[in-house]
Structures are given as structure tokens and as C-alpha cells.
Amino acid sequence: MKDTKSTKSVKDKNTATKIEELQEKIRQLALTIDKVEDEKQEIINQLKRALADYHNLEANIQKRLNTILFQSKKTLAESLIVVVDDLTMAMKSKEEIEFDEKSESWANGIAEVFKNLEKGLEEIGLKKYIPEKGSKYDSSLHEALAVVEGKTPGVIYDVIQPGYMLDEIVIRPSRVVVTKSK
């Protein structure tokens, strides 16, 4: 019977050793799992930062493209505003000249070209604005070329040349005559 007790005791020690070894393996696996979880979270954070950087870069590129587009439209519009001014003067002088039938037809064709030019400029975002006489002078929208005496100071007395806005930004203020008090 002694052998059975000693065999049982050895078996208990072996079982205890195996249990301790398994518990150590479990602790090691738990540490490995924690380490892998930490690495996973770090990778997730890096991906989130990279995605945020990408979105910021995308927004920055879009902003730069919009600026380049606006500058290109502005350059085109500024060069064509001069043509519009010249055609406007020509159209006004047409009213003072008597044309024969051929000349009248030619002048009407020029008027049609002028309308198409204005329509094309509107399509790229260029808008002509002509302030109303008697409205308040605003230095961000108007350029005072002359001053006359009037009852109320700072009022538009006359419009010399229309202003232009491109995408709601003034690229040429309207040129006006403003009143000052007596």
C-alpha cells in the first residue's frame, strides 16, 4: 500500500507541476494577447492618423485647385472686361449715328456678339453690377471718381462705369460720382 501512496504522491506532484506549467503558459499567452491588442490599437491609431492626413491633404489640394481656378477666371475676366467696356461705348455711339441698311445689319450683328460675350462671362461667374443713383456709397463696392455737392453726403449721384464681381468677389468696383454736404 505504501507504493500506491508514493505513486499517488508522485502523480500529484506531476499534476501540480503540469498545472503550474499550464498556468505559466496561460499567463504568457495572456501577455502575448495583451501585447497583440496594444499593437492592434497602435496600428488602428496610425491608420486613423493616416486617413485624417489624407483627408487634410485632399482638402488642401481642392482649396489650391479652387484658388488656381479663381485666379484663371479672374485673369480672363479682367482682360475681357476691357473689351466689354469698349463694346459698350461702341453700342452707345451707334445710337448717335445713322446707318444704311447694310451698316445697320452689321451693327446688329456686333450687338449680338456683345450679348453672347456678356452671357459667356456670366457663365464663368462674372456679374456686372450697376449701383442705383441715390444709394449709399460703399468703398468696398464703389470707386469715387468725382464729388459733387448734395443734400445728403455719401450718396451715389451718378454711375460712370459698372462694377464687376467674380464669384461674389469684387474684381472691379463700379466707378461713381458721390455727393458731399454743402
Order of alpha helices (4+ residues) and beta strands (2+ residues): alpha-alpha-beta-beta-beta-beta-beta-beta
